[in-house]
Amino acid sequence: MSDEKTAAPVSGRTGWRRFVLALLPAALAAVLLVGMTGQGGIAASFAVSGHRFKVSADSLQGKGFAQYGDVAATTDGERHPVAMSVIDDATLTNLCQSVVMDTPVGEVTLVVRAGQGAQPVKVRSLVIDLTQLTGDAEFTNMQIGRDAGTLENSTGETGRSGGFGQQADTVRITRLEQTAYAVNAGTFTLTGLKMSLRRGKHECF
């Protein structure tokens, strides 16, 4: 009888720790995927998971801004309308990114933080499949209503010819809060990276 008790599956806190250890490499790989894009490690475009995630920052400053309407598609054929936001070069201070995941032990939130010190997060060739954004924004040399097929940016990303588009030389957004399906970037430099996994919902906003 004592041998059977010893061999019984372990539950409770030990099970949670084991789950986190198993998930951690995959979560870290997800954080690093964006940085690999610019080095040819993965394809620049991909099917989205269909799960939205949240990003916040005290400020975002960028050069070469463009935006147009598009659709993000999942592998099972689901299509989600998005505002494709393109920034050639961007810096973000106090960046927070969070996603809530369903797991065998319930909801778990993956949170990534960076750029909290004197050195901000730096991004080149940033493309965001955006569904919601709030903050205080300032643009220079803004063009609203430009043909989406004629937008100019370093990524070469443009919308459908005849579609609605807008672009600006620079963009500055303070108290940024956004929800997105995907982020693509040539390079993503996360200074002071901190990643955590917590049970329950602990989103950036």
QUILIN-V208377 format. One record per residue. N is the residue number from 1. BURIAL is # if it has 9 or more other C-alpha atoms within 8 Angstrom, else .. D_FIRST is the distance of its C-alpha to the first C-alpha in Angstrom with 1 decimal. Layout:
n->{N | N}
burial->{BURIAL | BURIAL}
d_first->{D_FIRST | D_FIRST}
This chain:
n->{1 | 2 | 3 | 4 | 5 | 6 | 7 | 8 | 9 | 10 | 11 | 12 | 13 | 14 | 15 | 16 | 17 | 18 | 19 | 20 | 21 | 22 | 23 | 24 | 25 | 26 | 27 | 28 | 29 | 30 | 31 | 32 | 33 | 34 | 35 | 36 | 37 | 38 | 39 | 40 | 41 | 42 | 43 | 44 | 45 | 46 | 47 | 48 | 49 | 50 | 51 | 52 | 53 | 54 | 55 | 56 | 57 | 58 | 59 | 60 | 61 | 62 | 63 | 64 | 65 | 66 | 67 | 68 | 69 | 70 | 71 | 72 | 73 | 74 | 75 | 76 | 77 | 78 | 79 | 80 | 81 | 82 | 83 | 84 | 85 | 86 | 87 | 88 | 89 | 90 | 91 | 92 | 93 | 94 | 95 | 96 | 97 | 98 | 99 | 100 | 101 | 102 | 103 | 104 | 105 | 106 | 107 | 108 | 109 | 110 | 111 | 112 | 113 | 114 | 115 | 116 | 117 | 118 | 119 | 120 | 121 | 122 | 123 | 124 | 125 | 126 | 127 | 128 | 129 | 130 | 131 | 132 | 133 | 134 | 135 | 136 | 137 | 138 | 139 | 140 | 141 | 142 | 143 | 144 | 145 | 146 | 147 | 148 | 149 | 150 | 151 | 152 | 153 | 154 | 155 | 156 | 157 | 158 | 159 | 160 | 161 | 162 | 163 | 164 | 165 | 166 | 167 | 168 | 169 | 170 | 171 | 172 | 173 | 174 | 175 | 176 | 177 | 178 | 179 | 180 | 181 | 182 | 183 | 184 | 185 | 186 | 187 | 188 | 189 | 190 | 191 | 192 | 193 | 194 | 195 | 196 | 197 | 198 | 199 | 200 | 201 | 202 | 203 | 204 | 205}
burial->{. | . | . | . | . | . | . | . | . | . | . | . | . | . | # | # | . | . | . | # | . | . | . | . | . | . | # | . | . | . | . | . | # | # | # | # | # | # | . | . | . | . | . | . | . | . | . | # | . | . | . | # | # | # | # | # | # | # | # | # | # | # | # | # | # | # | # | # | # | # | . | # | # | # | . | . | . | . | . | . | # | # | # | # | # | # | # | # | # | # | # | # | # | # | # | # | # | # | # | # | . | . | . | . | . | . | # | # | # | # | # | # | # | # | # | # | . | . | . | # | # | # | # | # | # | # | # | # | # | # | # | . | # | . | # | . | . | . | # | . | . | # | . | . | . | # | # | # | # | . | # | # | # | . | . | . | # | # | # | . | . | . | # | # | # | # | # | # | # | # | # | # | # | # | # | # | # | # | # | # | # | # | # | # | # | # | # | # | . | # | # | # | # | . | . | . | # | # | . | # | # | # | # | # | .}
d_first->{0.0 | 3.8 | 5.4 | 5.3 | 6.5 | 8.9 | 10.2 | 11.1 | 14.9 | 16.7 | 19.2 | 22.0 | 24.4 | 22.7 | 23.1 | 26.7 | 27.4 | 26.2 | 28.4 | 31.4 | 31.1 | 31.1 | 34.1 | 36.1 | 37.8 | 38.8 | 40.2 | 42.1 | 43.5 | 44.8 | 46.7 | 48.3 | 49.4 | 52.6 | 53.7 | 53.2 | 55.6 | 58.7 | 57.7 | 57.4 | 53.6 | 53.2 | 55.6 | 57.5 | 56.9 | 53.6 | 52.1 | 50.7 | 47.2 | 48.6 | 46.9 | 49.3 | 48.8 | 50.7 | 52.9 | 54.8 | 57.1 | 59.6 | 62.2 | 62.9 | 66.1 | 67.1 | 69.9 | 70.7 | 69.2 | 69.2 | 67.6 | 67.6 | 65.8 | 63.3 | 60.2 | 56.7 | 54.9 | 51.2 | 49.9 | 49.6 | 53.2 | 53.0 | 56.0 | 56.4 | 59.8 | 60.0 | 62.6 | 62.6 | 63.5 | 64.7 | 65.5 | 66.8 | 65.8 | 63.8 | 62.4 | 59.9 | 59.1 | 55.7 | 54.1 | 51.0 | 49.3 | 46.3 | 44.4 | 41.7 | 39.1 | 36.7 | 33.2 | 29.6 | 29.1 | 32.5 | 36.0 | 36.5 | 39.9 | 41.1 | 44.0 | 46.5 | 49.1 | 52.0 | 55.6 | 55.1 | 57.3 | 60.8 | 60.1 | 59.6 | 57.7 | 60.1 | 60.1 | 62.5 | 63.2 | 61.0 | 60.4 | 58.5 | 57.7 | 58.3 | 57.7 | 58.5 | 60.2 | 61.4 | 63.3 | 66.8 | 68.5 | 71.7 | 73.2 | 76.3 | 78.6 | 76.6 | 77.4 | 76.1 | 76.6 | 77.0 | 76.3 | 72.7 | 73.7 | 75.9 | 73.5 | 73.6 | 70.7 | 69.3 | 66.4 | 68.9 | 66.9 | 69.2 | 68.9 | 70.6 | 74.4 | 76.0 | 72.9 | 72.8 | 72.1 | 72.8 | 72.9 | 73.9 | 74.6 | 72.2 | 69.5 | 68.1 | 65.4 | 64.1 | 61.1 | 59.8 | 57.1 | 56.5 | 54.1 | 54.0 | 52.4 | 53.1 | 54.7 | 56.5 | 58.0 | 59.8 | 58.4 | 56.2 | 56.2 | 53.5 | 54.4 | 51.7 | 49.0 | 46.0 | 43.2 | 40.3 | 37.6 | 36.8 | 34.8 | 37.3 | 41.0 | 42.9 | 46.0 | 49.2 | 51.1}
